[in-house]
Amino acid sequence: MKRVLIGIISLLFAGSLLAQPIIGVSSTASSGSASAPLTYINAIKNAGGVPLVIPMTTDEVQLDAILNTITGLVMTGGEDVNPLKFYGEEPHPRMGEIAPARDEFDYILIRKAVEKGIPVLGICRGMQMLNVALGGTLIQDIPSQVKGSMVDHRQEAPSSTATHSITIQKNSLLYNLLKTEKTAVNTFHHQAVKKVAPSLKVIAVAKDGVVEAVEGTGNMRVLGLQFHPEGFAAHGECEFSPIFEWLVNESKIAPLNQ
């Protein structure tokens, strides 16, 4: 009887682990440490996932081992993407800080994750790098390159405050998650998607036409967002919680290409 009980407990414990998929979170290596903001961590936890911060590395053997462990991936925000190296454009005079080592890490991580069929959620820089890694380009500085833009894409308000609206394409993934064609979002960027990667499509824009969301075509389980839903979802259930719930639920399904 004792062995039977131990077996039942073990099965229940294993089931509970399976019910909480491991979600990788791309890191930065500033100040001598590999880290990711707690807003991403808490948003994933609130949605029922187990966040795992991935240290920056370009060692493909190590990255393969990590990608064989996680079943979902969040690409986080951060620095500008190096235009000369990743999409063949000269740097704009108003381009911000770049992080070459992080660019390489993100690029390899995204391409490997997509190749393996792992669901990916790219946020802010994460969406921009997703677009670049799959063959797209970026607007390097919205204020000087988007004529007539009246949208302040670099708010000073807290990340839990929405400061401009976006329009969402009906029947898109984001529409199906948020159940609306228009919502208000937060915004902390000056770069944005320009030429869209062939395997992505635009599903939301700001009033000035700046791309606010993309999704993968075909069977790609990919969602890119220019805004920061984790700024809201980290504090508990909210309008944007379904985004992280989508990632967690998709991550319970085996990667499509393994």
N, C-alpha and C positions, 0 to 999 in steps of 0.2 A: 504493500500500500504506500509506503514511504517513497519508493522509487517512482510509483505512478504519480504521486503528488508533485515530486520534483520535476518529472517530465512535463506535467501540465503547466507548472509555474514557468518552466523554461520556454515552453511554446508561447505562453502568454507574453512573456518578456520579449521574446523575439518578435512577436506580432506588434508589440508597442513600438519597437525600434523601426520596423518596416513602415509603421504608420507615420513616422517622423523622418522624412528623407533628409539626407545631408546636402545642404546647399552651399556650394563654394562661393566665397566673396573675394573679389580681387582686391589686393592691398596696395598701399603705397609704402615707400621706405624712407619717409622723411624723418629727420631727427634720430637716425640710427636705429629705427625700429620698424618692423613690418606691422602695419595696422590698418584698420578700416573704421569709419565712424560708427558709433553705437546706434545711430538711427537705422542704418541698414540691418545691423544685427537684431535689433529689437523688432523691426518690421517683419523679418523672417520668422523670428520666434513667435510673434503674435499670430502668424498665419499657420503655425504648426510645423515649421521646418527647423532643422538643426543647422545653424550657421557655422561654417568652417572658413576662417580667414586663410587665404592662400598666400604664402610668402612669395615675394617677387623672385623669379628665376627664369632663365632662358634655357635651362637644362631640360631637353625634351623628354628624357627618360623619367625625370622626376615629375614633370607635368603629366605625362601619360599615367604615372602611378596615381597622381592626385585625381585625374579625370576618370580613372577606374574606380575611385572611391566615392566621389560625389555623383549625384544624379540631377543636379540643377546648378545654375551659375548666375550670379549677379555681377555685372561689370559696373564699378562705381565711378563717381565723378572725380574731377581733379584738373590737372594741368591741360594746356593746349597740346594738340597733336602736331608733331614736326611735319610741315607740309612738303618740304623738299624731299625728305626720305620716303614718305609714305604715299604721296600722290603727285609728286613731280612739279609742285608750284614753288616759286620763290617766296620766302617769308614776307608777310605784310609788315609794314612799319609798326603797326599796333598789335602785332601778335604778342601774346603773353608768354609767361614762363613755360618752358617745355621740360620734359623729363625723359631723356633718351632711353634709359634702362627700363623705365615703366612702359614706354611705347612698345619696345621689343617684347616685353612680357605679355602685355595685353594683346598684341597682334597674334602671337603664337597661341596664347590661351584661347582666344576667340576662334581662330581657324580650326584648332583641334577639337574644341567643344562642338562646333557646328558640324564638322566632319563625322563626329561620333553620334550626332543626333541628340545631344544633350540640350534640354530647354535652356534658353539664355534670356535674361532680362538685363538690358543695357540702359543705364541711367546717366543723363547729361553727357559727360565725356565718354561714358560707357556706350551710349548710343552713337556718338560721333566716331569712336574707335571701331565699333561694330560696322558702321557704314564704310569706313576706310579699309578695314581688313577684308571686306567682301568686294572691294573694287570701286568705292565711291570717293567723292571729294568733299571738302568743307568750305564754307564761308569763313574766312579767317577773322573778320571783325565786322559784326553786324552794324554798328553805328556808322561806319564809313563805307560799307559795301552794300547795304540794303537801303536803296533810295526811298525817302519818304517814310521811313519807319518811325512811328510814334509810340512804339511799345518799349518800355524800359525792361530789357531782359536781364538786368543786373540789379535786382531789388536789394534794398537795405533792411527790409523787414525780416523778422524771423522766418525760418523755413516752414513753420506751421501756419504761415499766413499766405493766402492766395492774392496775387496782385495783377494778373491779367487773364483774359479768357482765351480758350482754344475751341476750335470747331472740329468735331470728330466725324469721320466718314461713317455713315450708317452701314450696319452689318459687318463692320470691321471687328477685329479681336477686341480692341479697346472699347468700342461701342457696346459689344456684348458683355464686357466686364462692368462698365460703368452705367450702362442703360441710359445714356444720354448723348445728344449730338453737340452739346455745349457745356463746358464747365470752366471753373476758374482754377488756376494753378499758380504755384510758386516758380521762381525763375532766377538762376544764378549763372549766366553764361554770356559770352560775347562771340562764340563760334557756333556754327550750326551746319546742318547737312546742306550741301549744294547739289552736286550730281549724286543721285541716289544709286546705290549699288544694284546691279542687275537682279540679285536674288531678294531684294527688299522692295516694299512699296509704301508710299506715304499714306498715312491714315488719319493724321490730324495736323492742323496748322494754326498759327497765331493770326491775329488780325492783319499783320503786315506780311503774311505769307511765309514766315519762317516755319520750317518743319518742326513739329512738336512731337510726332510719334511715327514710327515705322513698324511694319511687321514682316515676317518672312513669307515668301511665296511657297507654293507647293506644300510639302510636308514639313517645312522648317518650323520648329517651335521656338520662334524668336520674336521678342517684343523690345523695341527701343523707345525710350521716352526722354525728351529733352528736359522735362521738369523733374521734380524730386518728390515722388509719391511717398517715399520713406519719411519725409519730414512731417507728414500727417499720420501715416500708418504706425509709426514707432510709438505713438501715444495711445494706441488702442484702436478699436473698431471705428472705421470712418469710410467715407466715400471711396477712398483709394485702396482700402484693404483687399478688395477682390483681385487686385493686380498681383499681390504677393500670394494670395490664396491660389490663383491660377498657376503660378510658378511651382508652388508646393505640390499641388495636385498633379501637374504634368511631371513633376520629379518622382512621383510614385510609380510612373510607368517606365519600364526599361528603356534605356537609350535606343533610338530607332536603328542605329547602324552598328550595333555590337552583336 
